[in-house]
Amino acid sequence: SKETHNYADINFGDMDEVFVLFGKETKGLPEDVMKQYLDKTARIPMLDGIRCLNLSNSVAIVAYEALRQHGFESMSLLGELHKLHWK
């Protein structure tokens, strides 16, 4: 494995600024980038035999983990049901 951490093990709460870089769905990050930042890389765990996740899904997973760790600050945590009108 090229990555040294699981994305959920990263403590986004301790960081003032976070920059997240995603690689291609088919290849991941370039090897030279991985080597330069190996101690700061992470992966999203996947089932064996699954080649990759859709890039937008990967971004959503990591972004919502960072938001969760910040208590979903400035986000609405409550919703409301709306009456459905059936004909």
Number of C-alpha atoms within 10 A of each C-alpha: 5 13 16 12 17 12 18 16 9 16 12 18 14 10 7 6 7 10 4 8 10 12 11 11 14 11 10 14 15 10 11 9 12 15 12 10 10 15 11 11 20 16 17 14 10 10 7 6 6 7 10 15 13 10 14 10 10 15 15 11 14 17 13 12 19 19 15 13 15 14 12 13 10 8 8 7 8 5 6 5 5 6 6 6 5 4 3
